[in-house]
Amino acid sequence: MLAGILILAAVGFYVLYGIPRGAFITTGDLLVNQRAILGSFLPIAAFVLAFLLVFGLVGGWLLADRMLAPLTRITDATRLATGGSLSHRIDLEGRQDEFRELADAFDAMLARLEAHVAEQRRFAANASHELRTPLAIAQTLLDVARDDPDRDLGELVDRLRAVNTRAIGLTEALLLLSRADQRSFPRERVDLSLLAEEAAETLLPLAEKRGVTVETAGDLAPTPGSPELLLQMTTNLVHNAIVHNLPEDGIVRVTAGVRPEGVELTVENTGDTLPPQVVATLAEPFRRGTERVRSDHAGTGLGLAIVRSIAQAHDGTLTLAARPTGGLRATVRLPAEARLPAPVRPPAAARLPAAPPRPAA
């Protein structure tokens, strides 16, 4: 409409100012002046403007409706997601334009949110079940003691203490998992190889009790992160490798070092042959890969889940793979610390020497 007005205004300007007032122009057999030209031009100009107005409104409405249809579908999907329905997808067809990219990104976001919510619900249900079990056992023990006054109280106290210890351990694991998921920790320089040696030394009495040999090797492996969380991650990996091992002559190998893609920590152990479908679920909360675990070290079922959460909180990854000869290989890759001085370190440790069990702290 604006373009039509400008064109007609240019023609009218030429007629009004290009032809002198009162002058006559001969066109073939016709003799016309400015008034005659304007009298013929203005009705045609009005008709053209009216046509442009109707064409612009109708064409603009159709074009806007077609162009904004994908945006309407995205808006509807957003309303459904706001109402709690995360299973809806836009699935926008057509050419790969800006609306298609927006719809695909929105679908990917909905898929991640749906998976995250489902995982959180499953985790909450499993946590409630795991916490309910020790509380129910404690309640049963107390009911038995109340109905049987002559029962040995020492045995009852020992069993209640064991149940309470398991409940406290599970609660602390849940809190640690929540802290890792929230990434609420300061970052500083950490050497994974030193943490691996510390974790192996701490768990050496447990390894000797179960007849498992722990081997550590590696070079300087600096990475930015939380020393406490990374030590917990390393300890969980070594503890899991010791507990889920063969009952005799088992071996746990812990290696750390810098690789082209970053810092890498690998913990592998001998043990039962694990099928791939079992390995794929080991890092999920409250999943245990084998039943060959003694009751005194049954764990909470959160060991590898905590490892994965801590690795992800440090912008890293956890990879689990079954060893062809039996057992599991767990690999954690973290970003490497740049521009760090190379401190003097002793040669990489080989097999840890045997040491007498130390009293628990």
C-alpha positions as CSV (number, residue, x, y, z in Angstrom):
1,M,0.0,0.0,0.0
2,L,2.8,2.4,0.9
3,A,4.7,1.5,-2.3
4,G,1.6,2.2,-4.4
5,I,1.0,5.6,-2.7
6,L,4.6,6.6,-3.4
7,I,4.4,5.6,-7.1
8,L,1.1,7.4,-7.7
9,A,2.3,10.4,-5.8
10,A,5.4,10.5,-8.1
11,V,3.1,10.4,-11.2
12,G,0.8,13.1,-9.7
13,F,3.8,15.3,-8.9
14,Y,4.9,15.0,-12.5
15,V,1.4,15.9,-13.8
16,L,1.0,18.9,-11.4
17,Y,4.5,20.4,-11.8
18,G,5.8,18.9,-15.0
19,I,3.0,20.3,-17.1
20,P,2.5,24.1,-16.8
21,R,-1.0,25.2,-15.6
22,G,-3.2,26.2,-18.6
23,A,-0.9,24.7,-21.2
24,F,-2.3,22.2,-23.7
25,I,-0.7,19.1,-25.0
26,T,-1.5,17.5,-28.3
27,T,-1.8,13.7,-28.2
28,G,-2.7,12.5,-31.6
29,D,-6.1,14.1,-32.4
30,L,-6.7,15.0,-28.7
31,L,-5.9,18.3,-27.1
32,V,-5.6,17.9,-23.3
33,N,-4.4,20.1,-20.4
34,Q,-3.5,19.5,-16.8
35,R,-7.1,19.4,-15.6
36,A,-8.1,16.8,-18.2
37,I,-5.1,14.6,-17.2
38,L,-5.9,14.8,-13.5
39,G,-9.5,14.1,-14.2
40,S,-8.6,10.9,-16.0
41,F,-5.8,9.9,-13.6
42,L,-7.4,10.3,-10.2
43,P,-10.2,7.7,-10.6
44,I,-7.7,5.1,-11.9
45,A,-5.3,5.9,-9.0
46,A,-8.1,5.5,-6.5
47,F,-9.1,2.2,-7.9
48,V,-5.5,1.0,-7.9
49,L,-5.1,2.1,-4.3
50,A,-8.3,0.3,-3.3
51,F,-7.1,-2.9,-5.0
52,L,-3.7,-2.7,-3.4
53,L,-5.4,-2.2,0.0
54,V,-7.6,-5.3,-0.4
55,F,-4.8,-7.4,-1.9
56,G,-2.3,-6.4,0.8
57,L,-4.8,-7.2,3.6
58,V,-5.9,-10.6,2.2
59,G,-2.4,-11.6,1.0
60,G,-0.8,-10.4,4.3
61,W,-3.3,-12.3,6.3
62,L,-2.8,-15.5,4.3
63,L,1.0,-15.1,4.4
64,A,1.1,-14.4,8.1
65,D,-1.2,-17.4,8.8
66,R,1.1,-19.7,6.9
67,M,4.3,-18.2,8.3
68,L,3.1,-18.2,11.9
69,A,1.5,-21.7,11.9
70,P,4.8,-23.3,13.1
71,L,5.0,-20.7,15.9
72,T,1.4,-21.6,16.9
73,R,2.4,-25.3,17.2
74,I,5.4,-24.4,19.3
75,T,3.2,-22.2,21.5
76,D,0.7,-25.0,22.0
77,A,3.5,-27.5,22.9
78,T,4.9,-24.9,25.4
79,R,1.4,-24.7,27.0
80,L,1.2,-28.5,27.3
81,A,4.7,-28.7,28.8
82,T,3.8,-26.0,31.3
83,G,0.8,-28.1,32.3
84,G,3.1,-31.0,33.0
85,S,2.9,-33.0,29.8
86,L,6.4,-33.6,28.6
87,S,5.7,-36.5,26.2
88,H,4.3,-34.1,23.5
89,R,6.5,-33.4,20.5
90,I,6.1,-30.8,17.8
91,D,7.7,-32.9,14.9
92,L,7.6,-30.0,12.5
93,E,7.9,-30.9,8.9
94,G,9.1,-28.8,6.0
95,R,12.3,-27.2,5.0
96,Q,15.1,-26.5,7.4
97,D,14.4,-22.9,8.3
98,E,14.5,-20.9,11.6
99,F,11.2,-22.3,12.7
100,R,12.2,-25.9,12.1
101,E,15.5,-25.4,14.0
102,L,13.5,-23.9,16.9
103,A,11.0,-26.7,16.9
104,D,13.8,-29.4,16.8
105,A,15.6,-27.7,19.7
106,F,12.4,-27.5,21.7
107,D,11.7,-31.2,21.0
108,A,15.2,-32.1,22.2
109,M,14.7,-30.0,25.4
110,L,11.4,-31.8,26.1
111,A,13.1,-35.2,25.6
112,R,15.8,-34.3,28.1
113,L,13.3,-32.9,30.6
114,E,11.1,-36.0,30.3
115,A,14.1,-38.3,30.8
116,H,15.3,-36.2,33.8
117,V,11.9,-36.1,35.4
118,A,11.4,-39.9,34.9
119,E,14.9,-40.5,36.4
120,Q,14.1,-38.3,39.4
121,R,10.8,-40.0,40.1
122,R,12.4,-43.4,39.8
123,F,15.2,-42.3,42.1
124,A,12.7,-40.9,44.7
125,A,10.7,-44.1,44.6
126,N,13.9,-46.3,45.0
127,A,15.2,-44.0,47.8
128,S,12.0,-44.2,49.6
129,H,12.0,-48.0,49.4
130,E,15.6,-48.3,50.4
131,L,15.1,-46.0,53.4
132,R,11.9,-47.8,54.4
133,T,13.7,-51.1,54.6
134,P,16.0,-50.4,57.6
135,L,13.3,-48.5,59.4
136,A,10.9,-51.4,59.0
137,I,13.6,-53.8,60.3
138,A,14.3,-51.6,63.3
139,Q,10.6,-51.4,64.0
140,T,10.3,-55.2,63.9
141,L,13.3,-55.6,66.2
142,L,11.8,-53.2,68.7
143,D,8.4,-55.0,68.6
144,V,10.1,-58.3,69.2
145,A,12.0,-56.8,72.2
146,R,8.8,-55.4,73.6
147,D,7.0,-58.7,73.3
148,D,9.9,-60.7,74.7
149,P,11.4,-59.0,77.7
150,D,13.8,-61.9,78.3
151,R,15.5,-61.5,75.0
152,D,19.2,-60.7,74.9
153,L,19.5,-56.9,74.7
154,G,23.1,-57.1,73.6
155,E,22.2,-58.9,70.4
156,L,19.2,-56.5,69.8
157,V,21.5,-53.4,70.3
158,D,24.0,-54.8,67.8
159,R,21.4,-55.5,65.2
160,L,19.8,-52.1,65.7
161,R,23.2,-50.5,65.4
162,A,23.9,-52.3,62.1
163,V,20.5,-51.2,60.7
164,N,21.0,-47.7,61.9
165,T,24.5,-47.6,60.3
166,R,23.1,-48.7,57.0
167,A,20.4,-46.0,57.1
168,I,22.9,-43.3,58.0
169,G,25.2,-44.4,55.1
170,L,22.3,-44.3,52.7
171,T,21.2,-40.9,53.8
172,E,24.8,-39.6,53.5
173,A,25.0,-41.1,50.0
174,L,21.8,-39.3,49.0
175,L,23.1,-36.0,50.3
176,L,26.4,-36.5,48.5
177,L,24.5,-37.3,45.3
178,S,22.4,-34.2,45.7
179,R,25.5,-32.0,46.3
180,A,27.1,-33.3,43.2
181,D,24.0,-32.8,41.1
182,Q,23.8,-29.1,42.2
183,R,27.5,-28.5,41.6
184,S,27.7,-26.5,44.8
185,F,31.4,-26.8,45.5
186,P,34.6,-24.7,44.9
187,R,37.1,-25.9,42.4
188,E,40.9,-26.2,42.9
189,R,43.8,-28.1,41.5
190,V,43.5,-31.9,42.3
191,D,45.9,-34.7,41.3
192,L,43.8,-37.8,40.5
193,S,46.8,-40.1,40.8
194,L,47.4,-39.1,44.4
195,L,43.7,-39.6,45.2
196,A,43.9,-43.0,43.6
197,E,46.8,-44.0,45.9
198,E,45.0,-42.6,48.9
199,A,41.8,-44.5,48.2
200,A,43.7,-47.7,47.6
201,E,45.6,-47.3,50.8
202,T,42.5,-46.6,52.8
203,L,40.7,-49.7,51.4
204,L,43.7,-52.0,51.7
205,P,42.5,-53.7,54.9
206,L,39.2,-54.5,53.2
207,A,41.1,-55.9,50.2
208,E,43.3,-58.1,52.4
209,K,40.2,-59.3,54.3
210,R,38.6,-60.4,51.0
211,G,41.9,-61.8,49.5
212,V,42.1,-59.1,46.8
213,T,45.3,-57.5,45.6
214,V,45.2,-53.8,44.7
215,E,47.6,-52.4,42.2
216,T,48.1,-48.7,41.5
217,A,50.1,-47.0,38.7
218,G,50.0,-43.7,37.0
219,D,51.6,-40.3,36.4
220,L,50.6,-36.8,37.4
221,A,47.0,-36.3,36.5
222,P,45.9,-32.7,37.5
223,T,42.3,-31.6,37.0
224,P,40.2,-28.7,38.5
225,G,37.5,-29.8,41.0
226,S,36.6,-30.6,44.5
227,P,39.2,-32.7,46.4
228,E,36.5,-34.1,48.7
229,L,34.1,-35.1,45.9
230,L,36.8,-36.5,43.6
231,L,38.3,-38.5,46.5
232,Q,34.8,-39.9,47.2
233,M,34.4,-40.7,43.5
234,T,37.8,-42.6,43.5
235,T,37.0,-44.4,46.8
236,N,33.7,-45.5,45.4
237,L,35.3,-46.9,42.3
238,V,38.0,-48.8,44.2
239,H,35.5,-50.1,46.9
240,N,33.1,-51.3,44.1
241,A,36.0,-53.1,42.4
242,I,37.0,-54.8,45.7
243,V,33.6,-55.9,46.8
244,H,32.4,-57.1,43.4
245,N,35.4,-59.4,42.8
246,L,36.3,-63.1,42.9
247,P,36.5,-64.5,46.4
248,E,40.1,-65.7,45.9
249,D,43.2,-64.2,44.3
250,G,41.2,-61.2,42.9
251,I,43.0,-58.2,41.5
252,V,42.1,-54.6,41.3
253,R,44.1,-52.3,39.0
254,V,43.9,-48.5,39.4
255,T,45.7,-46.3,36.9
256,A,45.6,-42.5,36.3
257,G,47.3,-40.2,33.8
258,V,46.9,-37.5,31.2
259,R,45.5,-38.5,27.8
260,P,44.9,-36.4,24.6
261,E,41.2,-35.9,25.6
262,G,42.0,-35.0,29.2
263,V,42.7,-36.7,32.6
264,E,41.7,-40.3,32.8
265,L,41.2,-42.6,35.8
266,T,40.7,-46.3,35.2
267,V,39.7,-48.9,37.8
268,E,39.3,-52.5,36.7
269,N,38.8,-55.7,38.6
270,T,38.6,-59.5,38.0
271,G,35.2,-61.1,38.7
272,D,32.2,-62.6,37.1
273,T,31.5,-62.2,33.4
274,L,28.9,-59.4,33.1
275,P,26.5,-59.2,30.1
276,P,26.3,-55.9,28.3
277,Q,22.7,-55.2,29.3
278,V,23.7,-55.4,33.0
279,V,26.7,-53.2,32.5
280,A,24.4,-50.5,30.9
281,T,22.4,-50.2,34.1
282,L,25.1,-50.3,36.8
283,A,25.4,-46.5,37.1
284,E,21.7,-46.2,37.8
285,P,20.7,-45.6,41.4
286,F,20.1,-48.7,43.5
287,R,21.3,-51.1,40.8
288,R,23.7,-53.9,41.8
289,G,25.4,-55.9,39.2
290,T,25.9,-59.1,41.1
291,E,24.6,-60.8,44.2
292,R,28.0,-62.1,45.2
293,V,28.5,-59.4,47.8
294,R,28.8,-60.1,51.5
295,S,26.2,-58.7,53.7
296,D,28.7,-56.6,55.7
297,H,29.6,-54.7,52.5
298,A,26.4,-54.8,50.6
299,G,26.5,-51.1,50.0
300,T,23.7,-48.7,49.3
301,G,23.4,-49.3,45.6
302,L,24.5,-45.6,44.9
303,G,28.2,-46.1,44.5
304,L,28.5,-45.9,40.7
305,A,25.5,-43.5,40.6
306,I,27.5,-41.1,42.8
307,V,30.6,-41.6,40.6
308,R,28.7,-40.7,37.5
309,S,27.1,-37.6,39.1
310,I,30.5,-36.4,40.5
311,A,32.1,-36.9,37.0
312,Q,29.3,-35.0,35.3
313,A,29.5,-32.2,37.9
314,H,33.2,-31.9,36.9
315,D,32.3,-31.8,33.2
316,G,33.5,-35.4,32.8
317,T,32.2,-38.8,31.8
318,L,32.0,-42.3,33.3
319,T,32.3,-45.2,31.0
320,L,31.7,-48.8,32.1
321,A,32.7,-51.8,30.1
322,A,32.8,-55.6,30.8
323,R,36.2,-57.2,30.6
324,P,36.4,-60.2,28.3
325,T,38.0,-62.3,31.0
326,G,35.4,-61.3,33.6
327,G,35.0,-58.3,35.8
328,L,34.4,-54.6,35.1
329,R,36.5,-51.7,33.7
330,A,35.3,-48.2,34.9
331,T,36.9,-45.2,33.2
332,V,36.4,-41.6,34.3
333,R,37.6,-38.8,32.0
334,L,37.9,-35.3,33.3
335,P,39.2,-32.0,31.9
336,A,42.9,-31.5,32.3
337,E,44.3,-28.6,34.2
338,A,46.3,-26.3,31.9
339,R,49.6,-24.5,32.6
340,L,50.5,-26.4,35.7
341,P,54.1,-26.8,37.0
342,A,55.3,-30.4,37.0
343,P,56.1,-31.2,40.6
344,V,58.7,-33.9,41.5
345,R,57.0,-37.2,42.1
346,P,58.2,-40.6,43.1
347,P,58.1,-43.4,40.5
348,A,54.6,-44.8,39.8
349,A,53.5,-47.3,42.4
350,A,53.3,-50.9,41.5
351,R,51.6,-53.5,43.7
352,L,50.8,-52.2,47.2
353,P,52.6,-54.1,49.9
354,A,50.6,-56.0,52.4
355,A,49.8,-54.2,55.7
356,P,48.1,-55.3,58.8
357,P,44.5,-54.2,59.1
358,R,44.0,-50.9,60.9
359,P,41.3,-50.1,63.4
360,A,38.3,-48.2,62.0
361,A,38.2,-44.5,62.6
